[in-house]
Amino acid sequence: MKAHGNLCQPPVPVVQISLSKAPVRRAGCEIAPMRRRPTALRKRYLLLLLVLLALAAVHRPIGRLLFPLPFYDLLTYHATHNGLDPYLVAAVVRVESNFDPRARSARGALGLMQVMPETGAWMARQLGETDFDPEKLFEPEFNTRLGTRYMAHLLREFGGDTVLVLAAYNAGTGQVKEWLARAEWTGEGRTVDQIPFPETRQFVRKVLWYQQVYRYLYDAG
């Protein structure tokens, strides 16, 4: 390939593909590597969130219509009983099940807080329940009681670090400890982008965002 001034004109059209991240150089010509751009869908989603939040900030009643909080009393009771922020619990429910008591994930998690049956059985034993039935996880009161109990357990496990608690709630305690041990993630809120699992990364981001939204809209203090 020959360079003519600022133009690179190969004698024969050739399609060249570079797998490296470095620029491709040919006889004085430099082709910048392709960069991934955020998809249009993601941009629209972020714009929508900003618009909704702006509307909510202008008028709280409008914000509460846009971001309703079903089961408020139930979530507040069990969150407070277990030493948790009620708005954090509400945000977890919003992201996990969108407040649908009958929600069931592809992995088998059930109910408002998407409690796995094995985790539910373990928490039930901790609470002295001797007749655990996975179907009871579809009951909002029972599900929230076990789910908040489990979150309180994680809070103790990770020294009160909310970000680590959320990551463990989604990916599992063992997985989070493995990331930390291998230095794949620092475990800090400012390095959420380091979380290896995209699903967990988005879960943590969304929960923290909804927590702030619910606190602003529903905190009477």
N, C-alpha and C positions, 0 to 999 in steps of 0.2 A: 504494500500500500504506500503510495507516495503522497507527500504533503504539498499542497499548493497554497501558499499564503496561510489563511486561517481555515481553509477547507481541506477535508480529507476525502479524496475521491478515488476509490478503488477501481481498477480497470474493469473488473467483473463483479457484479453484485454478489456479495458473500454474506451469509448470515453467520455471525460468530456468537457463541454462547460462553460466557465465563462463569464458572462456579465459584470463583474466589470473590472475596469482598473488596479486594483492591481494585483500583481503576485499571481498565484494559488499555495498554499502550501499544501503538503500532506506528512506527516510523514518524515519531513526533506528534502523533494524534493521541488524545486522551479522551476516553469515553467514561463518564462517571457511572458508578454502579447504580443499579436500580434500587430505590428505596421504597419500602412499603408505606403506603399512605393509609390513614384511617379510612374505613369504608364510609360511604355516604350514609348508610343506615346508622352507624355508630354516631356520626355527626348529628344526624337528626334526633337521635335518642338523647344525646347530651343537651342539645338545644331545647328539646321538649322539657327536660328536667329543670333547666334554668328558667324557662318561662313559667312552669308550674310553681317553682320555688319563689319566683318574683311575685306572682299573684298571691301566694300564701303569705308573703311578707307584708303585702299591702293591706290585707284584710284577713284576720284569723278565721272568721266564720267561713270565708271562701276557701281558705286553706284546709279547714277541717272537712269540707265537702270533697276536696280533691284528695285528701289523705285521711280517710276515716280510720277510726281506731275501735273496731269491735272488741268485745270481751275486755273492755278497759278495766272494770272492777276486778275481774278474775285474774287478769295478768298482773295488775298492781298488787293484789293480795299475795299471790304466790311469790312474786319477785321480792317484795319487801320481806316476806317471811324467810326467804333464803339469802337475804343480804345483797340483792341484785338491784341494779337500776331498772325500774319498770319500763323505761323507754328503750333500753337495750333489749329487754325481753320482747317487747312489742315489735321492735325492728327485726329480731330473729324470726318471729312468727310471720311477719310480713314477707320476708324473703323466702322462708322455708315453705310456707303453705298458702300465702295470701289470705290468711284467716279462714281457710276452709277446713273444718273439723274432719271431713271425710277424705282429706288428701292422702294419697298413697304414691310413693315414689317408685321408680323402676327398680330400686335396690331393696324395696320393702319397708322403708321408713313410713310411719303412720301418724296421722293427726296433725294438730295445729303446729307443734314444734318438731314434727317429723322425727319422732323417736323410733329407733330401731327396736324390734321386739326383744333382742338379747339385752340391750341397754335398759329397756323398760323393766324386764324381769329382775335385773340386778338392782336397779333403783327401788323397785317394789320391795325386795327383800330388805333393803336398807331401812325402809319405812315400816317394816313389820307386816307387809302384805303377804299373805300365805296362799291366796287363790288368784294369782296373776293370770289374766287372760289377754292375749294381744288385742282382741277386739275391743277391749276397754280403752285402748289408746285412741279410739275415735271419739271418746267422751272428752269434751273440752276441759272439764275440771281435773280429771284423772291425768290426762296428757300433760297439762300445764304443771301439775304438781310434780310429776316425774321429771319433766323437761327442765324445770327450774332447779330441781334438786341436783340434776346432772350438771347443769351449768355452775352451780355453787361448788360442786366437787372439782370441776375444772379450774375454777377460780382459785381454790386452795392449791391445786396441783401446780399451777403456774404462777404462784405468788401474787395473785391479784392483777395480773396483766391481761387487760381486756382483749387486746389484739391476739395474743397467744390462745386465749380461751376460745375466741371465735374460729381461729384456724383449726384448733383441735376439735371443736364441735362439728366442723365440716369434714375434715380429713382424718381425724382420729388422733388420739394422744401419742401413740407410738410413732406415727408418721411425722408429726411436728417435732418430736424429740430427735428423730433421725435427721431432719433438716438442720436443726440447730447443731447437732453433734458434728455433722459433715460441713458445717459453715456454708450451707446452701442458702441460708436465710439468717439474718441477724436477729429476727424476731421482733424488730422494732416497727412501730406504726409508720415511720417515714420510709421504710424499705419494704412496704407491702408488695411492690412490684417484683421483689425477689422471690416471692412464694412460687415454688416450682409448679404447683397445680393451678392451671387457669381457673378452674371452677372455684377452688378455695380462695384464690386471689379476688375474684369478683364477689364472692360471698362476703368476705371481710369488708371490702369497699362499700358494698350496698348496705350492709347492716350498720356500719358506722354512719353512713349518710342518713339513713332513715332514723337512726337514733337522734340525730340532731334535729331533723324535721319534726319528729314527734315531741321532743322536748320543747321546741319553740312554740308549737301549736297548742299543746295541752298542759304545759307546766303553768300552774296558777301562781307560782311564786315570783 
